[in-house]
Amino acid sequence: MTAPTVLDSRYSWGRLGITLAIGSVSSVGIWAFIAILPAAQAEFGLGRGGASVPYAVSMLGFALGNLLVGRMVDRLGVVPSLIGAACLLSAGFALSTLAPSLAVFILLHFAIGFGSAAGFGPLMADVSHWFMRRRGIAVTVAASGNYIAGALWPWALSGLLAEEGWRAFYLALALIVLVVVIPLALLLRRRAPEEAMAAAGAKAAANSMSAGLSPRSLQLLLCLAGLGCCMAMAMPQVHIVAYCVDLGFGPAVGAEMLSLMLMGGVVSRIASGVLADAIGGVRMLIVGSALQCLALLLYIPFDGLASLYVVSLVFGLSQGGLVPAYAIIVREYLPPAEAGARVGVVIMSTIIGMALGGWVSGWIYDLTGSYTLAFLNGVAWNLVNLAVAFALILRSRPKGPRAPALDALPTRA
């Protein structure tokens, strides 16, 4: 297939469907422990903070995996990368059931997070090579597998978890990952034609030159934006349950609001993809970031039960498309041959932002006894994200003389 026929083709949409199915399974690694946290806490005799360590470690693995597996996709292709990550993820689940100590259990969750990363950033990077006009919707659909995995598997296997325990739950996930991901990965053996890669590379180079930024400078700006975006995003996502407890509504209500955010996030991701195809990734990032900033501010005056449900839904509908937006911008401005690594770096910065944002929000609460300043801290970081996005828009000049690059660094950074 040639470049004009392969991009946005029937094959492209079929590949996107396979990508979504893979992401909806392999992304379960960052959600599975949440379902077994009470059981793990009881078995290892931990407090709630200590019982949360395996989840935090799995997120560290997820962050690093997005970077390193992304590089593997650039060099080896998506198939061996997915198969290797699936084997690691499955082994992590299975061996966790045999862990002789808490330390080994925690270490294995780093492997679980690392293997699960293949279902997020690397898949977004890969599917972006097969679309031009509809790249935004393709990337956001691929990213939706992450939320679907969190909503689907803990619910689908809840009966097994309740009746047989967390070990049976983990063993079932280990088997599901192998049986589903590896056969589907083999269907992605086709590589994008060189013509398509060259055409995408020329367009990205033109966009980068219009902004007057080298690839390294642009990469650093996107990492800063991603960090700010998710420092802000973490406040409601990490602390909504605790916030509801403080207000006297109880943890069950907080869990419902978190689910509402995730459901709104899926809708937001799809809608954001459509919007990105119409106005571009940077402008879509501005829209989503502005809405997220508004939703954060709404949490401060509206703390009634009904209003919190509404604000949580608004928050979910605003933030779902933000992380995929960075993958779209990378593909619009940076070399396609390096998409896996560069998307991985930016995604890693967003995950670090989530981890830091959750911790900083709790630290501010401990200092002040209130989440008000924590919400305002999120707004401040959100403004950093908006500032970077506006800077890219203002620097980009599609017409007229091209601006010189700020530095003369090589393409590979």
N, C-alpha and C positions, 0 to 999 in steps of 0.2 A: 504494500500500500504506500502511496506517495504522501507527501506532507499535506497537500490540499484535501486528500480523501480520508486520511486517517484521523485527523483532528475533528472532534465533535461528531464522530461517526457512530454507526450502530454498534460497532465493536467497542468504541469508547464507553458508551453507556452500559454495555454488558460488563465491561471490565469494572466500571464504577459499582455495579451491583455486587460483583464478587468482592470488591474492596470493602464495601459496607458490611457484607456478611463476615469477612475476616475480622474487621475491626470490632464488630459486635460480640465476637468471642474472645479474641486475644486481649482486648482491653479490660477483661474481667479482673485481671491481676491487681488493679488498684482499687477495686471495690470489694473484693471477696473478704478481706479481713474485717471490714466494717460489719459484715453479717455475723462473724464469729467472735467479735470482740468480747462480749460478755462471757462466752464459754472459755476463751483463752484467759481472761482475767481470773476466772474461778480456778482453772486448772493450774495456773502458775502462781496463784496467790498474790496477785498484784493489785495496786490501786489503779484508779482510772487513768492517771497520767502515765504510769509505767506500762499499762496495757496498751497505750496508744503508740508506744515506741515502734513495734513492728510496722504499723501503718506509715509512720514518718520515714522509716528506713526504706520501705517499699517505694515511697515517693522519691527518695534520693536515687534509688535504682532507676525509677521511671525517667527522671531528669537526665541522668547520664546515658541511659539507653537511647533516648531520642537523639542524642548527639552521635554516639558511636554506631548505632544501627543505621542511622541516616548516612553516615560515611560508608558503611558497608553496602548500602543500596547504590550509592554512586559508583563504587568500584566493582562490585560483584553482581549487581542486579537485585531485584526485589525478591526473587524466588529463594535463593539460598539464604538470604537474610531472614526472611519470614520463617523458613523451616528451622533454621538454627535457633531463632528466638522462641518458636513454639516448643521445641524440645527442651529448652532451658526453663520456660514457663511451666510446662507439664512436670518436669523433674522437680522444680521448686515446690509445686503443690504436693506431689507425692511424697517427697522426702520430708516435708514439714510434718506429716503425720507420724513420722518415725523419729523426730528430733529428740535427742536425749536430754537437752537442756534448753533453757530460755535463750542463751546466747546463740546456739545453733539455729533455733527457731527464728530469731531475729535476722541472722545472716541469710537464711534461706528466703526471707521476705525481700531482701535486697535483690536476689536473683529473680524473684517473682516480678518485682517492679521493672527490672531491666528487660526481662523477656516480654512483658506486657507492652513496653514502649513501641515495639514494632507495629502495633496496631493503631498508632496515632500519627506522630509527625512523619515517619518514613512512608506510610501509606498515603498521606496527603501529598507529599512530594512526588511520589510515583504517579498517582493518578493525574496530577497537574500536567504531566507531559502529554497527555492524550486529549487535552481540551485547549481551545483558544477562546472562542466566543463565549463558551459556557464554563470557563475555568472556575469562576467563583462558586457556582452552584455545585460543581463537582467536588471541590475541596471541602466545602461545608458539609455536603452529604457524607463524604468520607470521614470527616471529624465527628459526625453524629454517632458513629458506631461506639465511641467512647461513652456517651450518655446512655445509649441503648443497652450496652453491656451492664452498666450499673443498675438500670431499671429492670432488666430481664432476668439475669441469672440468680440473684438472691431471691427473687420472687418465685421463679420456676422451680428452684430446688429447696424452697423453704420447708416443704414437708419432709424431705430427706434430712435436712439439718435438724428439724425438731425431733424426728423419730430416731435417727441413727447417730446424730452428733456431728461435730465439725470435721472429724476425720473422714467420714463418708462423704461429706460435702466437698472437701478438698480433693478426694480421690475421684469423685465424679467430674469435677472441673478438669483435673489432669487428663482424664480420658477424653472429655469433650474437646479440649484444645487439640489433642493429637488427631482425633478422628475428623474434625472439621477443618482446622487451619491448614494442615499439610496438603490434603487433596485439593483444596481451593487455591492454595498458593501455586500449585503446579499448573493451574489454568492461566497464570500470569506470565508465562515464559516469554511471550512476544516482547521484543524491545521496540521502543519508539524509533521510527526511521530517522536517519541522520539529517534528512532534509527538514523534518519537523523540528528537530533540536536546533539546527542552524537558524531557522526562521525565528524560533522563540528567542534564541540567543541574541540575534540582531535587534529584535524589538526591545529586549531587556537592556541592552547596551545603550540604545537610544534614550530610553527612559532614565537610565542612570546618568547619562551625560546631561540631560535636560535639568536634572537636579543639582549638577555640579559637584557630585560626591563620588569618591572612590567606593568600590565594593566594601572595603573594610570600614570606612566611615559610616556608610549606610547601615552595615550590619550592626555596628555599635549603637547607632541611634535606635534601630529597631529593638535591640536588646533592652535598652533603657526604657523605651515605650512599653515593651512587654512586661518588664519588671513593675513599672508604675501601674499598668492596667490591672495586674493580678494582685498587687499589694492592696488595691482598692477592692477588687472582687472578693478577696478572702474574708473580709469582715463579715458580711452576711452569711456566706457559705459555711464558714467554719464555726461561727458563733451564734447562729440563729437559734439553735436548740437551747443553749445556755441563756440567751437573751429572753426567750419565752419563759424559761424557768424563773428568771429574775422578776419578770412581770406577773408571775403567778398563773401562767397558762399551762404549765407542765411540759415535759419533754415530748409527749406524743404530738402535741400541737406543733412544736418546733420541727419534729420529723416530717409532719405533713407539709409544713411550709418549705422545707428543704426539697421534698419531692416535687412540690409545685414549681420551685425554681428550676429543677432539672427538666421537668416537662416543658416549661416555658423556654428553657435553653435549647431544646431540640427544635422547637418551632422557630426560635430566633436564628438558629444556625442556617436553616433552610432559607428563610426569608432574607437573611444577610447575604447569602450566596447569590440570590436573584438580584439584590441591590448592587452587589459588587460588580456583577456583569454589566449593569446599566451605567454605573458612575465610577467604577474603579475601586481597588482595594483601599487606597488611602482615604478617599471620601467616605467610604462605608465605615472605616475605622472611626472617623470623626463622628459620624451619626451615632454609632453604637456607644462610643465612649461618652458622648454628651448625654445620652439617655441613661447610661449607668450612673453618671454623676448626679443627675436629677433624682434617680431612684434612691441613691445613698442619702441625699438630703431629705427625702421624704420620710425616711425611717426615723428621723429625729422628732418631728412634731406629731407623727401619727403612730401611737403605740397602743391603740385599742386592738381588740382581737380581730374584728372584721377588717379594719384598715390595714393591719399587718399582713393579712392574707392577700389583700389587693396589692400592697406595695411589694410583697415578695414575688407575686406574679409579674408585676411591672419590671422588677429587677431581673428576673429570669428571661423575660422577653427582650431585655436590653443587652445582656451580657453574653448570650450564647454564641454570637458570631465574632466576638472580639479576638479570641485566640486563633481561629482559622484565618482571620484577616491578615495576620502576620505572614502566614504561609502564602497567601495570595500576593501580598506585596513583595515578598522575596522572589516569587516567580515573575512579577511584573518588572522588577528592577535589577535582578542579579542573575548570573550565568546559570542556565538550566542544567549544565553538566555537574554543577555543585549544589543542586537543589536539596538533596538529602541532607548533606552536612549543614548547609546554611539554615534550612528550616529547623533542623535539630538544635542548632545553637539558640535560635530565637525561642523555640518551644521550651528549651531548658531554662531560659531566663524567665519565662512566664511561670514555670513550675516553682522555681526559686522564689518568685514573687508571691505565689500562693503560700508557700511554707513560711516565709518571713512575715507576710501580712497577717496570717493567722496568729503567729507568736506575738508580733508587735501589738495587735489589737488586744490580746489577753494581758500583755504587760501594761498597756495604757489603762485597762480596766482595773488592774490591781493597784495602780497608782491613784486613780481618781474615784474608784467605786462606781463608775458609770461607763456606758458605752458611747456616750455623746461625743467625747473627744476622739474615740476610736473611729466613729463614722466620719468625723471631720478629717482625721488623718487619711482615711480612704479617699475622701474628696480631693485632698491635696495631691496625693499620688496620681489620682485620675487626671488632674490638671497637667501633670508632667507628661502623661501619655498624650493628652490633647495638644500640648505645645509641640511635641515632636511631629505629630501628624500635620498640624498646621504649617510647621516649618517646611515639611516636604512639599506640601501643596504650593506654598509661596515660592520655593526655590525652583520648582519644576516649570519650565517654560517651553511648551511644545512648539511654539512659533517664534520666529525671530532668531537672532544669533544665539548659539549655544554657549552656555556659561563654562568657563574653564574648570577643570577638576580642582578640588581643594588640595589634593595631594596626588602624587604620581606613583601610587603603590600598584603592584601587579594584581591581576585578576584574582589569583588564588591567595587567600589571606588566612 
